[in-house]
Amino acid sequence: MAMLENKRALVIGAASGIGRETACLFAREGADVVVADIQIELGQETCGLIQETGRKGDFVGVDVTDQTSVDSAVAHAAEFLGGIDVLVVTPFVGTAPVLMGLTQADWDRQISVMATGTLFAFQAVIPQMQKQGSGGSMIATSSAHFADYGAMTHPAIIPGYGSGKAAVELLVRSTATLHSPEGIRVNAVMPGFTITPGAVNLMKENGVEDLAMIEAILGHGMPMGSGKPEDVAEGFLFLASDYASYVTGYSLPVDGGSLAGAYGKLAP
Ligand SMILES: NC(=O)c1ccc[n+]([C@@H]2O[C@H](COP(=O)([O-])OP(=O)(O)OC[C@H]3O[C@@H](n4cnc5c(N)ncnc54)[C@H](O)[C@@H]3O)[C@@H](O)[C@H]2O)c1
C-alpha cells in the first residue's frame, strides 16, 4: 500500500528543489497535494506534475512572510482537499556567509522567510487540524548547518541562515510540546548539502562556480557526496506517514552522513 494513501497534503515552497520533489513523491505515494509558492509559473508546473500521477493537485500563490497570504493559502488548500492531514514548509532564501556585511534587510528577510513563515503556516494549519479532530503531521525544514547534537558540531559560517534555522528548530520543538497531545505531530527534516536551484544559485552568488568546487570545499565531510532533492523528499515522506506515528519534536538529518563526517566537525 502507498505510504500516504488518501492523505491531504499542503506543501509550501513546492515550486522548486526539495519542496517540489516532496510534493511529487507525496502524490506518487497516494496523497492529494496543494502546491503553494511565491513563484507562480514554477508552482503551476509542479501542480501539473502532481496531476500527471493521477492524484488531485492544485496551486495557490503564497508569500510566507505575509500572515494574511498564508491564512488564505491554507484556507484554499483545506477547501480544495477537504481538509489537511500533512503540512510541509520548505521556503528558502540565502544570504552570504558574512557577519559584518550582513544588512538588517538581509537578516530580516532570512528570519521572516524561514522562521516567521513557518510560524504563520503552523498557526494557520493547527486550527484546521483541531477542527478535523484526527491529528496530523507538520514538517518544517531545518538544515545540517544547524545541528545541535548537544555540541557545537556544525560549521556555523552563515550567521543569518543559521539563526533562522535555529529559530525553526526551537519552534518545532515547542509546537510539538504544545500540540502533540492533540495528535498533531511536529518535526523537521535537516538536509545536508543538496543540489537544488536555490543552493546552486546561492553558491554562484558567492563565487562558487560549479559542483566540483562545492564538493572540494565540503571535502570528505560528505561521506555520500551531495544530496539530490529526491533523497531529502524521502525524509519528509517518512515523517508525513503513519510509520512515524510516535515521532514528534524531532529533526531528522537526511544528509548522506555529513553530520558524522568532517562537515559536521569544522566549528570550534
Ligand atoms: N539545498 C540545500 O543544500 C539545503 C540544505 C539544508 C537545508 N535546506 C533547506 O531546504 C529548504 C528548501 O530549499 P531548496 O534548496 O529546495 O531551495 P529552492 O530555492 O530550490 O526552493 C525554495 C522555494 O521557496 C520558495 N520561496 C522563497 N521565498 C518564499 C516566500 N516568501 N513565500 C513562499 N515561497 C517562497 C521559492 O520560490 C522556491 O520555490 C529550505 O528551507 C532550505 O533552507 C536546503
The ligand as a Gaussian input file, in Angstrom:
#p B3LYP/6-31G(d) Opt

LIG

0 1
 N       19.642000      22.745000      -0.813000
 C       20.371000      22.589000       0.273000
 O       21.604000      22.329000       0.252000
 C       19.729000      22.704000       1.629000
 C       20.457000      22.293000       2.767000
 C       19.871000      22.400000       4.007000
 C       18.584000      22.909000       4.135000
 N       17.896000      23.277000       3.020000
 C       16.547000      23.805000       3.197000
 O       15.638000      23.142000       2.343000
 C       14.554000      24.026000       2.017000
 C       14.340000      24.041000       0.513000
 O       15.490000      24.579000      -0.098000
 P       15.850000      24.335000      -1.632000
 O       17.317000      24.118000      -1.666000
 O       14.934000      23.334000      -2.214000
 O       15.570000      25.814000      -2.219000
 P       14.918000      26.335000      -3.586000
 O       15.317000      27.768000      -3.668000
 O       15.266000      25.442000      -4.715000
 O       13.358000      26.258000      -3.281000
 C       12.791000      27.101000      -2.311000
 C       11.392000      27.544000      -2.693000
 O       10.958000      28.503000      -1.696000
 C       10.165000      29.462000      -2.367000
 N       10.060000      30.700000      -1.591000
 C       11.032000      31.619000      -1.345000
 N       10.536000      32.655000      -0.662000
 C        9.214000      32.400000      -0.481000
 C        8.154000      33.117000       0.142000
 N        8.365000      34.316000       0.719000
 N        6.926000      32.563000       0.160000
 C        6.704000      31.361000      -0.434000
 N        7.654000      30.638000      -1.044000
 C        8.903000      31.157000      -1.072000
 C       10.907000      29.670000      -3.686000
 O       10.088000      30.308000      -4.640000
 C       11.300000      28.253000      -4.050000
 O       10.323000      27.631000      -4.845000
 C       14.945000      25.397000       2.611000
 O       14.295000      25.569000       3.853000
 C       16.441000      25.279000       2.818000
 O       16.934000      26.123000       3.840000
 C       18.436000      23.194000       1.775000

